[in-house]
Amino acid sequence: MPITPEKRMDLLVSLCKRRGFVYPDSEIYGGFANAWDYGPYGVELKNNIRDAWWKRFVQMRDDVVGVDTPIIQHPKIWEASGHLQNFSDPLVDCKKCHHRFRLDHLLEMEKADRCPDCGGELTDVRNFNLMFQTQVGVTQDSSATAYLRPETAAGMFTAWINVRDTMRKKLPFGIAQVGKAFRNEITPGNFIFRTREFEQMEIEYYTKPADAPKMFEHWLEEQKTFLFDDLNIDPAHLVFHEIPEKERAFYSARTVDTEYQYPFGLKELHGIANRGDYDLSQHAKFSGEDLRYLDPETNERYLPHVIEPSWGLTRLLFAVLLEHLDIDEAPTTEKGGEEERMVLRLPAKLAPVKAAVLPLQKKDGLADIGRDLAKQLRQSGLVIEYDESGSIGKRYRRQDEIGTPFCFTVDYQTKEDQTVTVRDRDSMSQERVAIGEVADWVKSKL
């Protein structure tokens, strides 16, 4: 049933807390603005998205390998990358209500002359560096200054030589990483869309300079395939925005941002950039190391060009939840007629719980059979829930709301023929499956 963007957002935020996907952080202390805890189902969904990404782009390819580099790295890295000098947002404050705004957001709203909240006069523009600063060691002077990484990319550039040499890779090949990044955002918000702590999934794909345009097209198509095939995102909800030259970073030969239609507008989901040899040339300059690649075919030394496909894991999770949240008018066996049913139609391989086992009654040994089946399924490697509390209809609804694709009901026929009823989340059709075949049946659907 169609629902408005505003209602979808309200329903999702409520569902996330009520069903254990996302909680406000530090709630017992009154909360901490724009910080979130990922609950039991949220962390499973996030891990499943991450694992699907890692499987497609690392494990199923012979030209990409993974690394895991530190959150706190050598401070010189951020000088070389330009983050110390340029990683900032234009900031203004209202002189009357003291609210703070990013100037570019006010320009988008066409309200850059006055405060959009109270109409007060704004301060002059000043640049605000987004990196979190910390101290390393026991001294408290400038020599101990370090930073929480604002992106995961830098570690894949500083690890370039080691990966190149130990893995004996020839161009083109990529280095992938999933990890936390930190930005002291001026205006975080919109639930988990913009936060100060988030997770990225990035690849730095090294290629011959002449092949960079071709590799860009390849990775743009790979990004689309992941969205459409793995996450089941509707192409109608996406815009692939070609960034004009005047708006790109000075070193970028081409940038495309993938934008998703969130309830609060069309916003960036992930992006891809042709970064040229900017990063390796900067790190070579600041480190004094020769980072060139020796081409075994031509015996020529040169700095590879880099294509960078970059995904925000938490933004992807947000988009997946929005995309698959639905309201049905579904028949109910409890009251008869029709009633609304909230359901997350998540792809089965992404669902936090793959199947639920529900005994029709606690008595007559049905619960014992159900617990044994649940144990058997867990031992087969599936994430399973066992639920014997409440009516069968209410238990179905709970599983619908967390996106469980299959519910197996242990009933009195089970005692006779060792079969259980499986209910499909989306069609609500039912069939019977032998208990001994349930694990293989579920795995065949993933």
C-alpha positions, 0 to 999 in steps of 0.5 A, a space after each residue: 500500500 503506498 505511503 507518504 515519504 514522511 509517514 515512511 520515515 516516521 514508521 521506520 524510525 519507530 520500527 527500528 527502536 521497537 524491533 531492535 534495529 537502531 536505538 538512540 545512543 546513551 538513552 539512559 543519560 538522556 541521549 547523545 545527539 546524532 549517535 546511534 546504537 545498532 541493536 541485535 537485528 540492526 547489526 545483523 543486517 549491517 553485517 549481511 550488507 557488508 558481507 554481501 559487498 565483500 563477497 562480490 567485490 573481494 572474494 569473488 574477484 581475483 583482482 581485489 584484495 582486502 586490508 584493515 588499517 588503523 583508525 589513528 595513523 601517522 599525522 603526516 598522512 593527513 598533511 599529504 592528503 590535503 585534509 589538514 588544509 582543505 577538509 573543512 565546511 563553511 560555517 555560519 552562526 545565528 547571532 540571535 538564536 546561536 544555531 549553527 549552519 553549513 553555508 552550502 546548505 543555506 544556499 541550497 535552501 536559498 536562505 543564506 542571508 538570514 537564519 532559517 530558524 528565527 530570521 536573525 542575522 548571520 555571522 561571517 563565514 569561517 571554515 571548520 575542519 571536520 577531523 577529530 583531533 586527539 593526542 598520542 603518547 604522554 606528552 600534550 604538545 603539537 608533536 603528540 597531535 594525531 587524528 581519527 581518520 576521516 576516511 578509510 582510503 588513506 590506509 589503502 594508499 599507504 599500504 600500496 607498496 606492501 600489498 603490491 609486493 607481497 601479493 605479486 599483483 599486476 595492474 589492474 588490481 584493487 585494495 578494499 577496506 571496510 571500517 569506521 571513519 569520523 567527521 566532526 559534522 556541523 549539521 548531522 541529522 536525518 536519523 542515521 544518514 549523517 553522523 559523526 561516526 560511520 562505516 565506509 566500504 571502499 576500493 582503491 583500484 590501481 590501473 594503467 593511466 591509459 586504462 583509467 576511463 575504461 576502468 571507471 565505466 567498469 566500476 560504475 556498472 559494478 556499483 549498479 549491479 550491487 544495488 540492483 542484484 544484491 540489495 534489490 534497490 529500485 532503479 527508479 529511486 536512484 539518480 546517477 549524478 555526473 558531477 560537473 568539472 567545476 564542482 569536482 575535486 581539482 584532481 578528479 578526472 571524473 566523479 559520479 555520485 549515486 543519489 537515493 530518494 530518501 524521504 527528506 530528498 535526493 541525497 548521496 548514497 555512494 560515489 565513484 571518482 577517477 583520482 588520477 595519480 594524485 594520492 600516490 604522488 602526494 604520499 611519494 612527495 611527503 614520505 620520500 618513498 618511490 611509489 612507482 609501479 614497475 610495469 613487467 610488460 614495458 619495463 617502465 616505471 610510473 604511478 598508477 591511476 586510481 579509480 575509487 568506488 566508495 560506499 557508506 555502509 550505514 547509508 546503504 543500510 538506511 536505504 535498504 530499510 526504506 526501500 523494503 518497508 511496506 504496509 499491507 492490508 493482509 488477511 488475519 486468521 484472528 479477527 477475520 477480514 483485513 488489517 494492516 501489516 507492516 513488513 520488511 521485504 528484505 532479500 532473504 540473504 540480507 534478512 537478520 533472521 533467516 527463519 523462525 520456528 513457531 510451535 502452534 502450542 506449548 503443550 503436547 510436545 510441540 514446543 520440544 519438537 520446535 526447540 530441537 528443530 531450532 537447535 538443528 538449524 542453528 547448528 547448520 549455520 543459520 540465524 534462527 529465532 524460536 518463539 512460543 509466546 502469544 498467538 501464532 498470528 502475532 508471532 507471524 507479525 513480529 517476524 514480518 516486521 523484522 524481515 524474516 522470510 520464512 516461518 516454520 510452524 510445528 503443529 499436530 500433523 508434525 507429530 504424525 508425519 515429521 513435516 512442518 508448515 513453512 509460511 512465506 513472508 511476502 506471498 503468505 503461501 504455505 507448504 509442508 517440508 520434512 523436518 530433516 530437509 528444513 535446513 537445506 530448504 532454507 539455504 536453497 532460498 538464500 
